[in-house]
Amino acid sequence: MPASGPVTRNTLRQQIADALRDEVLAGRLRPGQEFTVKQIADQYGVSATPVREALVDLAAQSLLDSDQHRGFRVREISVADFRGMVEARSLITDGVFRKLAEAGWSGARADVLMAVRRRAEEAARAARAGDLDIFIGYDLRFWRELGALVDNPHICAFLHQLRLRCWVFSVPHLRGDPGLRDRLWQDHAEVVDAVTRADAEAVRAVIAAYHARMLAWAEDLASGERLERPQR
């Protein structure tokens, strides 16, 4: 587990949690990989207390599993779990945009949309370059900032955690995929355009197509697993 440099500022707990989350999303900490509080503390040159707190935080976010005797390990997410998370996101985002439409899109502030559009452009650029790490960063920021339009931090936080877990599942499958550029969704700007026009049906259609594409990919993965499974 290569360290990205020493952590020295006061917010050690959050910084360590963020650093480890990035390691998971980058695929350097792989599903099922185990480690202890001491290993992480030694890696970052810090005391055990903030490391333990950071790991507990990540376990609470369902990114890690904890074992009283063996430490922590990166959660292994099944295809079925992934499908369930995508379906949950689909239902919630559909409700979010219904609420915005019923409110007359009063929450769709121009300053927010301008920032979100920049994230959309950067995500598209990363997708065309096939840069998965950069794409994930902008994709997460895009959805987090777009979700702020609904002005409900509980919904935003829940959707963000679902998206993080979906990426934790997806990264190992996407690394080394020769069709990576085609796998990465690039319709962020279409969502922003539809929100700007206050076209609720268009927003929901684009996002529904996105979720359908993810579910189809999950089905392909599940089919591959069934083919690889030995016959009994």
Steps between C-alpha positions, in 0.01 A plus 500: 500500500710794378466810716413826327701703753485583871186649647589793725198728543255495788211324327680166504190289533335647191821518300583138565144395414517701176841357411387142556179559308710624208717188527189283475356697208835487321507123539821500703306356792306217341180327615578252774842650578571500873702741714537605861488833680875471562577450130310814403646699789851399394423578137397859575728556797221581745365362826249216513206701636410711192565198277260285699239777489544540123465126441187486715357788295567315174347183645189702591484609135506132396834537321686281749416197714646470847610187682578518869798265466632567148453874455325642194451397139361667191140399454427257219185614320307244299329558166167459678596771750606727213167449324316580821697822547435611142129431540496698827676793333255487212198521729646779713628718215168465322329632814756781533433633152125458542525719809705761315246508218209537742683787671535675167878436492543781751808323631676494163724799570711632215822501704457134595422399143805683372726308740327171420545561128875537553504164676308351207753634250795370702335158542442476125861598432627232741269241345628573150857466629414173675629640831293310755644666812432854376159398370392357836602819679299725270206260483472499880523880516246537219232296672572640845469860380198426282333327793541817707222654289245301696622664824473185711837399648372159611401402146825642361714310750316173441527527122867588526570192711311282251705643216825441690408136560403457136843626398671269750323213326568627148869592519645144506288408198593813305876493558661368187169481312589566133157654450537738794424818303170355384416383850527846657174691490542838328150655508558726802460810282162376372377487859618857563339620176167341595511646852583842356195473271291380798411195291423240764409226254827541312701487824329187615532337155877558484556373854266202449700404190819529704370270772370254241846490344656426840252221567571349157873507579431329833305231317795446265730462801259257665480297177878484489511376858246230420708387202816485710332308780583127473218268414382268778 
